[in-house]
Amino acid sequence: MGLYTLIPVKRELLKFDEARVYFHQLLNLNHESAYSYATAAKVELKAKKDDEALKYALKSLELSPDDAYIYSTLILAYHLKEILRKRLLSKSI
């Protein structure tokens, strides 16, 4: 089973430490893969490590600014940190 497959499986089984081992291996193989950073962000979101998740999500966006999957990960991270809500409220009248 490939790393891309193992990470979400471990995340859904709530085996966050194992998922982190795999995503660090993935990042070591290719530190310029936006998908790898987004995958890491989703592990940290599920583990309720929102600050770490946001860092990974922002890094993935930096690497691939036109990818819908990347944006969905970032929006989820913003939502869970309530950044999106605060930004939207600050724009309202």
N, C-alpha and C positions, 0 to 999 in steps of 0.2 A: 504494500500500500504506500502511495507517495505521500510526501509531507503535506501537500495541499489538501489531501484527503484526511490525513490523520489529525490535523489541527482542529477542524470543526467537530470531528467525532469526539476528541478529548474535551473540547469546550462544552459540548452538549452533555457529556457524561460528568461535567463539573470537575474534571481532572485538570485544573488550571496549570499546575506545576509541570505536568507532562506536556500540555499544549505549549507552554512557554519554551520548554526544551526544544520542541519541534520548530516553533517559529523562529527561535534564535538560530537554529541550524539553517533554516531557510534563508534568513537574512545574511548569514555568513556566506552562503552560496551565491547570493545575489543581493547586495545591499542597495541596488537601484530598482528593485521591483516594487512598484506601487501596491500591487495586489498583496505582496507579503506584508507590508506595513498595515494595510487595511485589515488583513486577516489577524494580525497581532492586536490591532485596535479592538476587533470584535471579541477576542479572548478577554482582554482587559475590561471591556464593557460588561461582559457576562460575569466577570469576577468582581464587579463593582469597584474597579480601580479606574475611575473616570478620568483622573488627571493623566495617567499613563496612556489611557485609550485616546485621549484628545491629542497627545503628542504624536502618537503613531498615525492617527487620522490626518493630522496636519502635514506630516511628512509624506504620507501617501499622496495627498493633494499636490504638494510641491513637485512630486515626481510625475504625476499624471493629472494635470488640471482639467482635462476634458472627459474624464471617465465617470459615467453615471454611478457605477458601483462605489467608486471612491467618494463621490458626493453623498451617496446614501449613508455610507459609514460615518462621514463627518457630521451630517445632519443628525444622525442618531446620537453621536457623542455630544454634540451641542444640546440636543434635547435632554439627555440624561443629566447634563451639568446645568441645565436650565439657562444656558447662555442664549439660546435661540429665543426663548420666551422673553428674556430681559431685553434683548436687542429689538424685538418686535414691539414691546411695550414702550421702549424709549422713543420709537418713531411715531407712536400714536399721539393723538391730540389729547 
